[in-house]
Amino acid sequence: MQPVKALSALFLTCSLAACATETAVDPQARAFAQAEGAEASEVIAELMARRTLLTEGSAYDTVADAVLTASERASESQLISAKLRAEAASKNWFPTLGPSISLTDMGDLVAGLLIEQVLFDNGRRKAEREFAAADVEVAAVSLSIDMNTRVETALGLYIAGLRGDEKAALGTRALARMQEFDRIVTGRVEGGLTDRSDQTVVRNKINGMRSARATAQEAAATARAELRAMTGQDFPASRERLVLQTPPEDAGFLSVMKAEAEAARTVAQATVQRAGLLPGISASGTATTGAGLTLDTPVPLGLGTPALLQAIENARETAERQVGEADEAARRDHARQMQRLASFKRQAAETAELARASRDTYSLFQAQFKAGQRPVMDVVAVYEELIQREQAHVDANYEVVRTQLALAGDMGLLANGDEI
């Protein structure tokens, strides 16, 4: 009957493991939802409290919602796995059960259940729980970074489509006007008032404008194709201006939050490693052999143990310095983006003023041409300059928008945290 007892012990152990999985985190729950009974995480609470700066109901908000819904969310799967590991680690202080099978000196097989309870482990199991909790926070911040980056990418594609449309519309208008100049120059050539060089110049300009318009149309089509691949749907072109609300003063950078969570995880891991080098005490017993205390050292002690302990302790300082580096990098990037934003705003204002001045000059030259006081090629040159400045104004305006999106994405403010 002894083999039957052994099988019974194994069956009971497997049954206990199966029951434990029933209390695990529901994988279908919302990504940032924490397990019932788990200690509240300030990092996850802060992530959930973040609100998007996009105006609700705007065309840009619609694109953001669509791209979040269509996301495959591999980082969400990683977060769920981390939460399941944390759920398991939260129960590591319970006694453990396992089969105990031994062969006596009489050749009999003795089977039973071994119950073991750790009494002193130098903080190992507490650190394991802290490591698992920090791992969840790292995964949560990574998910927030991924989703905000995804929204920023989608909105960048949507804006690229709008920019292509606007530049193509400018090109269409310019082509129509330049073809009118070509008609005038052709008439003057046929009338013997000028040579064919002027006609060649005008037609080269027409070819260049036609090529620029085709490039703008292709850029818009490419951006929309990418956006369709991301979301599975098309979005109507809207001339609605992007308006971003003012970010909260206490909004931090997601990259720094991730570095802090990784530092906490590193410190917990160092504590686990340190505990593994020191002896611990546990109580164990079976129904057949009785109970007893065990002094155990997972890793045998040696002459190099002090150096190993010192290296593990140094991991704490390394983690703190990594947080400092991440904070410095985030502040530098923010300062660079702010300078870029100021530069693009200046360029937008300047190109608007230059375009206005060119428009006035073109109107003057055109009136002088009609009065016979100005040659047609002077008017053509001024009109070409006007189109170039209008195109530059369009580019500057959209670069302002792209930079604003990048700034909001770095702070995790392109998606509502409780909707991720």
N, C-alpha and C positions, 0 to 999 in steps of 0.2 A: 504493500500500500504506500510505501514511501514515495515512489514516482508520482503517485496521484497527489500526494501532499505538495510535492514540488510544483506540479502543474497548477494546483490550486493557488499557491502563493504567487506564481507568475500571473495567473488570470486576475487575481485581486489587485495586483499592482497596476496592470494594464487598465483595469476598470477605473481605478482612481485617477489615472492620467486622462482617460477619456472624459470623466466628469469635470475635470479641471478646465478642459477646453470649452465647456458650455458657458463658462463665466467670462470668456474673453471678449474683447472689444468687437462690436458689430462692425464688419467691414463696410456695410452699407450706410453707416452713420455719416453725418457731415464731417468733412475732413478735420476741422479744428475741434470737433466735439471730443471732450475728454471722457475717459472711462468713469463709470459710476463709482464713487468712493475714492477716486484718485485725488491726490493733493493738487489743488489748483495751481496752475502755472501762470506766473505774471507775464512771461513772454507770449504765451498763446493768448492770454486775455488782451494784451496790448495789440497783437495782430488782429484779433477779432474786432477790436474797437476802431480800427482804421477805416476811414470813409473815403470814397473816391472823390476826386476834385472835379470830375466830369459833371456837367450839368445834367440832371436827371431828365430823361426823355429826349435828349438831343440826339442828333445823328451819330455823334461820336460815342455816346453812351450805348446806343443800340448796337454799334459794332463791337464794343467792349463786352456786352452781355452775350452776344452771339459767339465770340471767340472763346469766352470762358466756358460756355455750354458745350462747345464742340471739342474742347481739349481732351486729349487722351490721358493727361494727368498721371504720367509715370511717377512724378514726385509725390502724388497723393498716395499711390500704392506703397511707396517707401515710408510715408508717414504712418500708414496703417500698420505696416510691419513693425515699425518702431513702437507704436502704442501697444501692440500685442506682446512685444518683448518686455515693455515696461509693466504690463499686466502680470506677466509671469514673474518678473523680478520683485514685484510688490509682495509676493507671498513666499519669498525665499527664507523668511525667518521661521516658517512653520517646520515642524519635524518632518523628516523625509522617511519614506517607506521604500523598502526594496526586498527582493527575495534573498534569503540566506540558505544556501545549499552547501552542505559539507559531507564529507565521507569519513566515518569513524574508523578507528583502528580495527574494528571487527568487520569492516566491509559494509556497514549499513549506511544508507543514504538518509541524512537528516535534513529536512527542509522546514523553513519557517519564514517569518517576516522580520527583517532587521529594521528597527526604529532608531533613528539617530537625530539628536538635537544638538546643535552647536551652542556652547555656553560662552565661549570667548574666542573671537576671531580677529581681533585688532581692527575692528570696524569694516571688515571685508564685505559683509552682506549689506550693510547700510550704504557703503560706497557703490555696490552693484546696483542698488535701487536708485541712487543719485545718478549714476552713469546712464541707466536706462531712461530716467526722466529727462536728463540733458540731451540724450539722443533723440527723444521725441521733439524737444524744442528745436534742435538743429534741423530735423526733418520738416518741422512746421515753418521755420523761417525760409528754408530752401523752397518749399511749396509756394510761399508768398512771393519770393523772388521770381520763381518760374512763371507764376501767373501774371505778375505785373510786367515782366519782360515780354510775355506773350501778348498782352494787351497793347503794350507800347509798339511792338512789331506790327500788329494788326492795324493800329491807328496810323502808324507810319506809312503802311501800304495804302490805306484809304486816302491819306493826305497826298501821297505821291500820285494817285489817280486824279485827284482834284487839280493838283499843280499841272499835270500833263494836259488836262482838259483846258485849263486857263491859258497855258502857253500855246496850245494848238489853236485856240480861238484867236489869240493875238496874231498867230501866223497866218490864219485864214484871212483876217482883215488886212494884214500887211500885203499878202499876195494880191488881193483884189486891187489895192491901191497901186502896187508896183506894176501890175499888168496894165493899169490905166496909163502909168508913166511910159511903159513900153509902147503903147499905142501912139502916144504923142511923139515919142522919139522916132518911131518907125515912119510916121507921117513926115517928120522933118527930114529924115534920111531920103525918103522917096521924093521929097520936094527939092532936094539938093541944098537944104539949109545947114546940114551938118554931115559929118562922115559916119561910117558904120561903127567906129570905135565906141561912141556913146551907146549905140544899140547893144553892142557886145557887153559893155559894162552893166547895163540895166538887166539884161537877160541872165548874166552871171549872178547878179544879186537875187533875181527871181528864183534861180535854181538853188541858191543857198537858203533862201527862206522856205522853199518847198521841202528841202531836206530837213531843216530844223523843225518844221511842222510835223513831218513824218516821224521824226525822232521823238517828239513830245507825245504824239498819238501812240506810238509803240510803248513808250515808258508807262503811259496810263494803262494801256491794255495789259502789260506785264504785271503791274502792281495789282490790278483787279483780278488777274488770273491767280496770283499767289494768295490773295485774300480769299478768293473762292475756294482754293484748295484748303485753306485753314478752317473755314467756317462752313463750307458746303452751300453757301448762298451768295446771292448778289445784293448789293446795296445801291440804292439810287444816289446819284451825285447830288450833293447838297452844297449850296453856296453859304450855308450857315457858318458863321465864324466860331472857331473854337474858343470857348471861355472856360478857363480853369479857376476854381475858387482859390482863395488864399490858404496855403497849408497851415496847419496848427503850429504854434511856436515850439511845442514840445515834441514834434514829430522827428524821430531819429532815422538814421540810415539803416536799411535792412542789412547791408554788408557788415555793419558794426554789431547789430543784434546777432547775426550768425556767428561772428567771431567770439562774442561773449558766451554764446551757448556752447560753442566748440571748446572754449577755455574751461567752462564748467565741466564738460565731459572729460577733458584731458585731466583735470585735477582729480575727478572721481576715479578715472582709470589708474592714475598714479597711486591713489590710496589702495585700490585693489591689488596692484602689483606689490606695493609695500607690505600689505598684509600677507601676501603669499610668501614672503621671505621670513616671516616671523612665526613662531610656534602658536598653535591654538589649542583649545580644549573643547572636546565634545563628549556627550554622553550617548551611549548606545546600548541596545539590549535586544535579546530575542527571548521567545518563550522557553527555549531549550537551554540556552547558555546563561541566561540572566542578564543583569545590567552591569555597566562599568564605565569608567572614564578613560578617555584616550587623549594623549598629548601628541599632536601631529604637526609636522612641518612639511607643507606641500613641496617646497624646494629645499634640498639639503643645504645646510649652512657651510660656508667655505671662507677662505681668506679674502675672496673678492666680494663677499656680501656687503661690507661697509661701503665700498665704492658703488655697488648697485643701488643701495639705499640712497646715497648722495645723488646719484644720477636721477633717481625717481623723484626726489625732492626738487631737483632743479627743473623738472617738468612744469612745476607750478609757476616759476618765474618766467619760463619760456611762454607759457600760455598767456600770462599777463602782458608780456611784450608783444605778442601777436595781436592782442586786442588793441594795444596802442598803435601798432602799425596799421591795422585796419581802420582805426579812427582817423589817423593822419591821412591815409589814402582817400578815405571818403570825403574829408574836408577839402583836400586838394582838388579832387574831382569836382566837388560842388563849387569851389571857387572858380575853377576853369569854366564850368558850365555857365555860371553867372556872368563871367566876363564875355563868354561867347554870346549869351543872350543880349547883353548890353550892346555888343558890337553889331549883332544882326538887327536889333531895333534901330540903332543909329543908321545902319545901311538902308533899312526900309524907309526911314524918314528922308534920308538924303536922296535915294533913288526916286522917291515920290516927288521931291522938289525938283530934281533934275529932269524927270519926265515932264513935269508941268512946264518947266522952262523950255524944254525942247518942243513941246506942243505949241507954246506961244510963238517960238521962232519959226516953226513949220507953217503956222497960220500966216505969219508975216511974209515969209518967203513965197508962199503960194499966192498971196495977194499981189506981191510984186511981180511974180511970174505972169499972172493974168494981165497985169498992166504993162507987160513987155519990159520990165526993168530988171528982171532976174532970169538967167538961163535955167533951163529945166534940170540940168544935172546938179545945180546947187540945191534945188528943191529935193531931188532924189537923195542926196547925201544927208540933208537935214532929217528927212523922213526915216532913213535907215537908222540914224542915231536915235531918233525917238523910239523906234521899235526895240532897239537894244536896251535902252534905259527902262522901258516898260517891262521887258523880260527880266531884267535884273531886279526890278521892284517885286515882281512875282516871286522870284527865287528867295529874296531876303525875307519876305513875309512868311513863306512856308518854312524857312530855316528857324524863324522865331518860334513857330508852332512846334517843330521837331525838338528844339532845345527845351521848351517848356514840358513836353511829354517826358523827356529824359530825366529832368529834375524831379518830376512827380513820381516816375517809376522808381528812382533810387530810394525814395521814401516810402514806397509801397502804397501810393495814394492814387492808383489807377483802377483799383477794384475794392469793393467793400469786403472787409475781412470776414464778416460772418456769412458771406455768400460764396466764399472760396470752397 
